[in-house]
């Protein structure tokens, strides 16, 4: 890999004394606690944000704890899946990466088949499985991280700037671009524009960190806004969201309804919030209060301090993802390094978009807040991603302690 992977700064594993070994934790406890704290905050806030909706919805049986119980089950399933994923060596993830991505594509196709996929609010994004519905796009994000990292490692010699640009484009980049175009087309058909943006960011972020020719990357960076604009123009409702984002108060009852109420929630929260459970906007004023706009409820009930604490936890996860990836690169583990960075890009971009939407910085997107928002597929996928990140760190530490990973 190129200098971005810093392979020239290899750290050779050395055998250390028993005292030195015992002084090194075998896993990153701060990273694990950051994830657990976000899950715990999400559990509390989903319950608070969903009480009014649960009491008013017939399909919940008018039980105020309906969403709390379901979300708790999702968190439990996510933790179990994380424990299983942590036991899988990184080399095994590298071997199954292409197959995991292929399975993700099959599921994305299945979602679009009439009678198979489930449609909610005009979007066909779910596969009904007995008592739960699975959203394949959430797991495809993880599959893209693994596949793009595997691809960058396998094609390392073809994507670097040392190679002729034509060879880099045709043999190194074009195959992955074709796969991403297919994936993006399927997501746009659902439609799930938010997931499309996140997946594009993951793929190009990993290729850049893996050493993609900077000339090609710059060209793609210039073309990407054009492609995104074309996708938005093709769907009138996306343009309506954009106009509502630019001036939500011009039409607060229609185009700017969600954003205007989200901003009201932020304004009411001030520094310390109105108190846990005391939100007014969650009383059927703010749509999707327990999913896409959960941060607005956090801002109203816990104030600036609560939002800042949540942001700090995400910043720590992103910092640790970068640090773990850098250490893996120094240990000559390029796939592990790219996966760690890819997970950081995924969580960082999705968090930024969700928070930007809630704060009126970005147009409305159907993206949840990782680890916090209600949604089984997202919670499980996030937990598995964090477990893989912890596994990479675990293997790094074992190498540094003189053991075989």
PAFIMAR-250744 format. One record per atom (N, C-alpha, C): residue in one letter; x, y, z. Coordinates in steps of 0.2 Angstrom, whole numbers, plus 5000, padded with zeros to 4 digits. Layout:
N
AXYZ...
***
This chain:
405
X500449945000X500050005000X500450065000X500150124999X500550184999X500750215005X501050275006X501250305012X500650315017X500050325014X499450335018X499350275023X499550215021X499550155026X500150155030X500650195029X501250205033X501550135035X501650095030X501950025031X502650035032X502950085030X503650095031X503850105039X503350125043X503450135050X503250065054X503450015051X503249945054X503449945061X502949915066X503149905072X503249825073X503849805074X504049735075X503749705082X503349655082X503149625088X503749595092X503749615098X504249595103X503949555109X504349505111X504149465117X504249515123X503749525127X503849565133X503749525140X503949555145X503949525152X503249515154X503149475159X502449465161X502149525164X502549565168X502249625170X502049675165X502449675159X502249725154X501649695150X501549625150X500949605147X500349615151X500449615157X499849625162X499649695162X500149735160X499949815160X499549835154X499549785149X499149805143X498549775142X497949815142X497349785141X497249745134X496949695134X496849655128X496349675123X495949725126X495449765121X495349835123X495149875119X495049945121X494349955125X494449965131X493849965135X493550035134X493850085133X493550155132X493150155126X493350115120X492950115114X492350075116X492350015119X491849975121X491350015126X491550055130X491150095135X490750145131X491150175126X490750235122X490150205118X490250145115X489750115112X489150095117X489350065122X488850045127X488450105130X488750165131X488450225133X487950255128X488150245122X487750275117X487050225116X487150165117X486650115117X486150125123X486450145129X486050155135X485650225134X485950275131X485650335130X485050325125X485250285120X484750275115X484150245118X484250195122X483650155125X483250205129X483550245133X483150295137X482750345133X483150375128X482850425124X482350395119X482450335116X481850305112X481250295116X481350275122X480750265126X480350335127X480750385129X480450455130X480150485124X480450475118X480250505112X479650465109X479550405111X479050365108X478450355112X478350375118X477850365122X477150385119X477150455117X476550485114X476350445108X476750425103X476650385097X476350325099X476650285104X476450215106X475750225109X475550275113X474950275116X474350295111X474550325105X474150345100X474050305094X474450245094X474450205088X474050145090X473550125085X473250065086X473649995086X474150005081X474549945080X474949925086X475049975090X475449955097X475049935102X474349935101X473949915106X473849965112X474050025110X474050085114X474450075121X474950035120X475450025126X476050075125X476150115130X476650165130X477350135130X477450075132X478150045132X478249995126X477850005121X477849955115X478549965112X478750025110X479450045106X480050025111X479950035117X480450025122X480649955122X480149905122X480249835123X480549815116X480349835111X480649815104X481349845104X481449905106X482149925105X482649895110X482349875116X482749835120X482949765117X482449735114X482649675110X483149685105X483049735101X483549755096X484249765099X484349795104X484949805107X485249745110X484849705113X485049635115X485249595109X484949595104X485149555098X485749585095X485849655095X486449685093X487049665097X486949665104X487549645108X487749565107X487249525106X487349455105X487749445098X487549485093X487849485087X488549505087X488649555092X489349585092X489849535096X489549505101X489949455104X490149395099X489749375095X489949325090X490449355085X490249415083X490749445078X491449455080X491449475087X492149485090X492549415090X492249365090X492649295090X492849285083X492649315078X492849305071X493549335069X494049305067X494749335066X494649385060X495049435059X495049485054X495149445047X495549395047X495749365041X495149325038X494649305043X494049265041X493549325037X493549385040X493149435037X493449455030X494049445030X494349465023X494149415018X494149345020X493949295015X493249295013X492749315018X492049315017X491849385014X492249435013X492049495011X491649495004X491949464999X491549464993X490849424993X490849374997X490249334998X489749375002X489949415007X489449455011X489149515007X489649535002X489349594998X488849564993X489049504990X488549474985X487949464988X487949434995X487249424998X486949484999X487249545001X486949605002X486549624995X486949614989X486549634983X485949594982X485949534984X485449484983X484849514987X484949534993X484449554997X484149624995X484549664992X484349734989X483849714983X484049664979X483649654974X482949624976X482949574982X482349544984X481949604987X482149654990X481749704993X481249734987X481549744981X481149774976X480649724972X480649664974X480249614971X479549624974X479049634970X478349644973X478149574977X477849584983X477649534987X478149504991X478749524990X479349504994X479549564999X479649624996X479849675000X479249715003X479349745008X478849775012X478949855011X478349885009X478349955008X478049995014X478450045016X478150085022X478250165020X477750205020X477750275018X478050285011X477850245007X478050245000X478750224998X479150195003X479850175002X479850095003X480150064999X480149984999X480849965001X480949965008X481649955010X481749895015X481149855016X481149805021X480949735019X481249685022X481049615021X480749595027X480049575027X479749545033X479949475034X480149465040X480449405043X480049385049X479549355049X479149335055X478849395058X479149405064X478849465069X479249525068X479849525064X480249585063X480349595055X480549655054X480749675047X481449695046X481849665042X482549675041X482649725035X483049775037X483249825032X483949815029X483949785023X484649755020X485149815019X484949875018X485349925016X485849945022X485649925028X486049935034X486649885034X486449825033X487049775032X487449785026X487149815021X487549825015X488149875016X487949925021X488549965023X489149935026X488949885030X489549845033X489849805027X489449775023X489749735018X490149775013X489949835012X490349885007X491049895011X491049905017X491649915021X492149865020X491949805021X492349745020X492549725013X492049735008X492249725001X492749774999X492549835000X493049894997X493749885000X493749865007X494449855010X494849795006X494449745005X494749685002X494949704995X494549734991X494649754984X495349804984X495349844989X495949894989X496549854990X496549804994X497149764996X497349724990X496849694987X496949644981X497249684975X496949744974X497149794968X497649844970X497949834975X498449884978X498949914972X499149864968X499749874963X499449914957X498749914957X498449944951X498150014952X498050034958X497650094960X498150154962X498750134962X499250184965X499450234959X499650294961X499850344956X500450324952X500850274955X501450254951X501250224944X500650194944X500450164938X500150214933X500150194926X499850244921X499150254923X498850314922X498150334924X497650294921X497850274914X497350234910X497250164913X497850134915X497850064918X497450074925X497650124929X497250134935X496550134935X496350174930X495650184929X495250124926X495550084921X495250024918X495249964922X495849954925X495949884928X495849894936X496049954939X496049964946X495349984949X495050044945X494550074948X493850054945X493850044938X493250034935X492849974937X493149914939X492749864942X492349884948X492649914953X492349934959X491849984957X491950034953X491450084951X490850054948X490950004944X490349964941X489949934947X490249904951X489849874957X489549924961X489849984962X489550034966X488950064963X488950064956X488450094952X487850054952X487949984952X487349934953X487049944960X487449944965X487249954972X486850014973X487150074970X486750134971X486150134967X486050104961X485450104957X484950064961X485150014964X484649974968X484350014974X484850054978X484650094983X484150154981X484350184975X483950234973X483250214971X483150154969X482550124967X482050114973X482350104979X481950084985X481450144987X481550204987X482250244987X482550254994X483150244994X483550265000X484150304998X484050364997X484550414995X485150425000X484850425007X485350435012X485850375013X485650315012X486050255012X486550255006X486250275000X486750284994X487250334996X487150384999X487650435000X488250405005X487950375010X488450345015X488850295012X488550245008X488950195004X489450224999X489250274996X489750304991X490350334995X490150365001X490750395005X491150345008X490950285010X491350225012X491750205007X491550185001X491950164995X492450204993X492350274992X492850314990X493350334996X493050335002X493550345007X494050295008X493850235008X494250175008X494750175002X494550184996X494950184991X495550244991X495350304994X495750354995X496350335000X496050315006X496550295011X496950235009X496750195004X497150135002X497650154996X497650214994X498150244990X497950254983X497250264982X497050284975X497350344972X497550334966X497850394962X497450454963X497850504966X497550564968X497150604962X497450594956X497150624950X496450604949X496350534949X495750504948X495250524954X495550524960X495050544966X494850614965X495250654963X495050724962X494550734956X494650694951X494150694946X493450674948X493450614952X492850594955X492450634960X492950674964X492650724968X492250774965X492550794959X492250844955X491550824951X491550764949X490950734946X490450714951X490550694957X490050674962X489550724963X489650784964X489050834965X488650834959X488850824953X488450824947X488050764947X488250704949X487850644949X487350654955X487550684960X487050684966X486450734964X486650794960X486150844958X485650804953X485950764949X485550734944X485050684947X485250654952X484850604956X484250644960X484450704962X483950744966X483450774961X483650794955X483150824950X482750774948X482950704947X482550654945X481950644949X481950664955X481350644960X481150714963X480550734961X480250804963X480250804971X480150754975X480050764982X480750774985X481350764982X481950774984X482050854984X481850884978X481850954977X481450994982X480850964984X480450994989X480750994996X481150934997X481550935004X482050995004X482351004998X482951054997X482651124998X482051134995X481751204996X481551215003X481251155006X481051165013X481651175018X482251145016X482851155020X483151225020X483051255014X483351325013X482951375017X482351365017X481951415021X481351375024X481451335030X480851295033X480251345035X480451405037X479851445039X479451475034X479651465027X479251495022X478651445021X478651385023X478051345023X478151295029X478051315035X478151275041X477651215042X477051225038X476551165039X476651115034X477051125029X477151075023X477851055022X478151095018X478851075016X479351075022X479251125026X479751135031X479451115038X478951065038X478651045044X479151015049X479450965046X479950925051X480550965053X480851005049X481451045051X481251105056X480651135054X480451185059X480351165066X479951105067X479851075073X480551055076X480951025072X481651005075X481951065078X481951125074X482351185077X481951215083X481351205083X480951225089X481151185095X481251115094X481451075100X482151095102X482651115097X483351135099X483251205103X482851245101X482751305104X482451305111X482051255112X481751255119X482251215124X482651175121X483151145126X483651185129X483851245126X484351285128X484951255131X485251275137X485851245139X485751175142X485251165147X485151105151X484551065149X484151095145X483551055143X482951065147X482351045145X481751055149X481650995154X482050945154X482050885158X481850825155X482150765157X481950705154X481250685154X480950675148X480250655148X479750715147X480050775147X479650835147X479650875140X479850835135X479750865128X479050875126X478950935123X478350945120X478250925112X478850935109X478850915102X478750845100X478950795105X478750725104X478050705104X477650755107X476950745108X476550745101X476750705096X476550705089X476550765085X477050815087X477150875083X477750855078X478250825081X478850805077X478850735074X478750735068X478750665065X479350625066X479350565066X479950515067X480350535073X480050555078X480450585084X480950525087X480750465087X481150415090X481650375085X481650405078X482050375073X482550435071X482350465065X482750515062X482850575066X482350595070X482450655074X482550645081X482850595083X482950575090X483350635093X483850655089X484350705092X483950775094X483450785091X483050845092X482750835099X482450775101X482150765107X482750765113X483250735111X483850745116X484050815117X484050855112X484150925113X483650965117X483050945116X482450975120X482450955127X482550895128X482550865135X483150875139X483750865136X484450875139X484850935138X484650975133X484951035131X485551025128X485951085127X486551085124X487051035127X487051035134X487550985137X487450915135X486750895135X486650825132X486850805125X486750855121X486950845114X487750845113X488050895117X488750895117X489050825120X488750795125X489050735127X488950675122X488350675119X488250625113X488850635108X488950695106X489450715101X490150695103X490250705109X490950685112X491050605112X490550575113X490550495112X490750475105X490350505100X490450495093X491150515091X491450565094X492050595092X492650545094X492450515100X492950465103X492950405099X492450385097X492350325093X492750335086X492650395083X492950405077X493750415078X493950445083X494650445085X494950375086X494650335089X494950265091X494950225084X494450235080X494450205073X495050225069X495150285069X495750315066X496450285069X496450285075X497050265079X497150195078X496650155078X496650075078X496850065070X496650095066X496850085059X497550105057X497750155060X498450175059X498950125063X498750105068X499150055072X499149985067X498649965065X498549905060X499049915054X499049975051X499449995046X500149985047X500350005053X501050005055X501249935057X500749885058X500949815059X500849775053X500849815047X500749785041X500149735040X499549765042X498949735041X498449785037X498549785031X498249835027X497449825027X497249765026X496549755026X496249775033X496549755038X496249775045X496249855046X496749885043X496849955044X496249995040X496149965034X495649995029X494949985032X494849925035X494149915038X494049955044X494549965048X494450015054X494350085052X494650105047X494550175044X493850175040X493650125037X493050125034X492450125038X492550085044X491950095049X491950165052X492550195053X492550265055X492150315050X492350305044X491950345039X491250335039X491050265039X490350255039X489950285045X490250275051X489850305057X489950375057X490550405055X490650475055X490150515050X490150485044X489650515039X488950515041X488750455043X488050445044X487850495050X488250495055X488150535061X488150605059X488550635055X488650705053X487950715049X487750675045X487150685041X486550695045X486450645050X485850645054X485850705058X486450725061X486450785066X486350845061X486650845055X486550905051X485850915049X485450865048X484750865046X484350895052X484550865058X484150885064X484250965066X484850985064X485051055066X484951105060X484651075054X484551125049X485151135045X485651105045X486251115041X486251075035X485851025034X485850985028X485050965027X484950955020X484250935019X484050875022X483350865023X483050805026X483250735023X483550685026X483750625024X483450575028X483350515026X483050455030X483650415033X484050455037X484550415040X484450425048X484550365051X484550365058X485250385061X485150395068X485750415072X486050345074X486750325072X487050265074X486950255082X486850195084X486850165091X486250195095X485950245092X485450285096X484650275094X484550285087X483950285085X483550215085X482950215085X482550155085X482650125078X482750055078X482750025072X483249965073X482949905072X483349845073X483949825069X483849835062X484349825057X484949865059X484849935060X485349985061X485749965067X485349955072X485749935079X486149875078X485949825075X486349765075X486949775070X486849805065X487449825060X487949865064X487749915067X488149955071X488549925076X488249875080X488549835085X489049785082X488949755077X489349715073X489949755071X489849815068X490449855066X490849875071X490649895077X491049905083X491349845085X491049785085X491449725087X492049715083X491949725076X492449715072X493049755073X492849825075X493349875076X493749845083X493349825088X493749805094X494149735092X493949695088X494349635086X494949655083X494949705078X495549735075X496049755080X495749795085X496249825091X496449765095X496049715096X496249655100X496849625097X496849615090X497349575086X497949625086X497849685086X498449735086X498849725092X498449725098X498749715105X499149655106X498849595103X499149535103X499849535100X499849565094X500449565090X500949605094X500749665097X501249705101X501449665107X501049625109X501249585115X501649525114X501749505107X502249455105X501849385104X501149395103X500749335102X500549335095X500349275092X500049275085X499349295086X499149335081X498449355081X497949305079
***
